[in-house]
Amino acid sequence: MTDKLLQISNLDIVLPEGSERDLAVKDLNIDLSPGETLCIVGESGSGKSLTARALMGLLPAPHVRVEKGTISFCGEDLTKASEPRMRQIRGSEISMIFQEPMTALNPVMTIGVQIDEVFRYHADMSKSERRQRAIELLEDVQLPDPKQIVAAYPHELSGGQRQRAMIAMALALEPKILIADEPTTALDVTTQAQILKLISEMQTIHKSGVLFITHDFGVVADIADRVVVMQYGNVVETGTVDKVLNKPEHPYTKALIASVPSLVPRAPRSRSDQVVLSGDKIQKKFGGGKSLFGLGKPNRFVHAVKDVTLDLRRGETLGVVGESGSGKSTLARCIIRLLDSDSGNIMLDDVDIRALNRAEMRPLRTKIQMVFQDPFASLNPRIKVGQIISQGPIIQGQSKEKAESRARELLDIVGLDERAFNRYPHEFSGGQRQRIGIARALALDPEILVADEPVSALDVSIQAQILELLDQIRESMNLSMVFITHDLRVAAQVCDRLAVMRYGEIVETGATGKIFENPQHSYTKDLLAAVPGQKWDRKVAG
Amino acid sequence: MNRSSKILRYVSRRLIQGIPIILAIVVLNFFLLNLAEGDAVDVLAGEAGSATPEYMEEMRKKFGLDKPLPVQLAVYLKNVIQLDLGYSFRHDMQVTELIIDRFWPTLILMVSTILLAVGFGILLGLFAAINLNTWKDSVVSVFALITYATPLFWVGLMMIILFSIKNDWFPTSGMENSAMFYEGFERVKDIAHHLVLPTITLSLFYLALYTRMMRASMLEQYGQDYVITARAKGVSERRITFVHVLRNALLPVVTMAGVQVGALIGGSVIVESVFAWPGLGMLAFESLFARDLNLLLGIFLLSSALVVAVNLVVDVVYCFLDPRIEVN
């Protein structure tokens, strides 16, 4: 087995005492050959990221450490390597890229200096040589105008550009192993496609082994040679990508794959023609204010929503899809009057709610409610779940007893135990909190639910459960829903109609099936083409 | 447009914006001070022991205190715009002259205090963060806690007892030994010698504050993702601490230091009284009791101008420390 780059045998990583489980990773055995891409797939808490950290010798010591087992890198056991030796290896022979390219780069140092550090610590080169190499590297990762980017600070680049710079840094010394820890999770789908392509191109050139950590089966299908599926620190299944994705054996793998939303839109449902909500030429700009005493130039402004016109019919789900910065969340907030739009009409039944003031709006708030993206930030940590849910109806004038008994019913409807009523939000998992968020929205018996990326912070199996819950509720309560998402797979499974947004404008609307089959606008085509795992989908479907 | 000309534009704009702010402060102060009972004439008459109402009336007329408030304000504002801060009848001197005379001692005290507090605060905080959870960290934390909790005047008095009376290391009071008529470098040395105790006293509290802030800020930055990235590149811990983390950790400390310069002027009253330091704090304190409003207003004007200027300096420094802050 000398041709293997990496051979991890019987690796145990312990967690600090009092954690949910004793071992973060238990009895792990994986290997990696040159030029190979190994994907470690798992949901949050499966131990996949700690495995990567262990490899780099970057476990958060002293609480989390390797208890037993060996990590053999070209014959050298890294668990026994000294810290100076590990420092030598890191960045030159094994390097790593991370999920969030904004926080992974030092905000007060230029890209050039940060790339330069790799050379400074591992290579004997003069200053001008190092600078030249940095520029070449940035060119290699296809960044425009590398000379300028060398002198730029991270915040001056876009998310995709930052990740490219990270990749340039990681590949600076042609490492034997590249560890990529969810490198595209924070990126938009079109950027993700470009970054994945870049990683595999770089891999072909440098013949490095790539250890790719992800939760996204679409990505796995596109890039992996072999796959390791992890659950609670155990490897439940390993094999070639074809075997694991198409003939999974372990029930957990099967369940995971089953919960990946299919790209084939579901059959359209019959719908009424009654319009419950319509927006006409909604506009929203941010910024553009004058500075004190009107001196100097006015601030820059962002045209977040431009002339958006849409309607929502009773009982249907309208999907608003787009990448980050497309204005979809701003639009949602304008629709439910969390933000005041600058002009246009928002008709709820026969009332233009845009023109209403706060007090006039209050009775209408029961009709239209929102479910938020981040289940951790959107629930007040100091208020008990029961109060969170019953607060809305009490403000609207319901009696406390009635609101509370309704809150208990709702907890049952969203699939939570009644005991949740007297607990605080932090006692619940992400999926459970999202259920609480849904119960809160339902407490006012709304006719319209605006869901802003309600599942994007959740693991794929939880995501499937929440989507199912939303579906049930929508059927049983005859809700109309505006569903905001960046994930076209989710959109395919949830939405009856889609509105595709870019730069604040809706570029295309239509029935979900039609848009997926025959997109008209070039941007929609790009978006659809960038969804990872399409070949695999077609294989499964056909 | 390049960065330096951008900053220049920004500075000049901020200076122009500062003028109405300072004028507003002057107006506000004028009315606030006139809310206090009694005027300079009452105090002068009281001190003289015998003054007829007619004589007091005449004095008021002479000082311009008999006119209605708005007129007084208008006259004062007109003078201020011509950079004339009026006359202190109490000290029989031009206010401008008086203030500038007393401004230098305060400036010396303030600058040395800030340098000491911020400089040592950063060093101690850094030291504590590097030696986290060791006895060194504990010693720094306990020191910070004690100095934070001790009243300024008490520290001053104890310092005098310890270093001036028991051991004759430093002078008890004053700014220089005027009897010696030192010149040039000798004089600088003499002032520095007098400066030691007041500076330490005034800076101890702030030193504790910055130490704690710096330590917390360092620890927060150590937890950031970019530290892991740096480690993953094989960068040494030394460089991570002093290049990556330090610069990010400084940002909140600089902000805080800028905000507190204003508070320092207030804090200096106590220290100036304890050490008989001939500064603005002392002058303000005395003139308040003498109802010497002209002088008091002048001091306030100067300190507000100082705060506006220091805030501007901090903002510009911040631009250089943090590239994410844009000047516009």
Contacts between the chains, C-beta under 8 A, distances in Angstrom:
chain1	res1	chain2	res2	distance
A	56	B	231	7.8
A	56	B	232	5.7
A	58	B	228	6.3
A	58	B	231	5.7
A	58	B	232	6.4
A	87	B	234	4.6
A	87	B	235	7.9
A	87	B	236	6.8
A	88	B	234	6.5
A	89	B	234	7.3
A	90	B	231	6.9
A	90	B	232	5.6
A	90	B	233	6.5
A	90	B	234	4.0
A	91	B	232	6.4
A	91	B	233	3.9
A	91	B	234	3.7
A	91	B	235	7.7
A	92	B	234	6.4
A	95	B	232	6.6
A	95	B	233	7.3
A	96	B	229	7.9
A	96	B	232	4.4
A	98	B	225	6.3
A	98	B	228	7.3
A	98	B	229	6.4
A	100	B	225	6.2
A	103	B	224	6.4
A	103	B	225	4.0
A	103	B	226	6.5
A	104	B	225	4.6
A	104	B	226	5.9
A	104	B	228	7.4
A	104	B	229	4.7
A	105	B	226	5.8
A	105	B	229	6.8
A	106	B	226	4.2
A	106	B	229	7.7
A	106	B	230	7.2
A	106	B	244	5.3
A	106	B	248	7.2
A	107	B	226	7.4
A	107	B	248	7.0
A	107	B	322	7.6
A	107	B	323	7.6
A	107	B	324	6.0
A	108	B	247	5.1
A	108	B	248	5.8
A	108	B	321	7.1
A	108	B	322	6.0
A	108	B	323	6.1
A	108	B	324	7.8
A	109	B	243	7.7
A	109	B	244	7.3
A	109	B	247	7.8
A	117	B	230	7.2
A	117	B	233	5.7
A	117	B	235	5.4
A	117	B	239	7.6
A	118	B	233	5.1
A	118	B	234	7.4
A	121	B	233	6.9
A	121	B	234	5.0
A	121	B	235	5.9
A	121	B	236	7.1
A	122	B	234	6.1
A	153	B	323	4.3
A	153	B	324	7.1
A	155	B	323	7.3
A	155	B	324	4.9
A	166	B	229	7.6
A	169	B	233	6.8
A	292	B	17	5.9
A	293	B	17	6.5
A	293	B	20	7.2
A	295	B	13	5.8
A	295	B	16	6.9
A	295	B	17	6.6
A	296	B	13	5.6
A	296	B	328	7.4
A	297	B	328	7.3
A	299	B	328	7.4
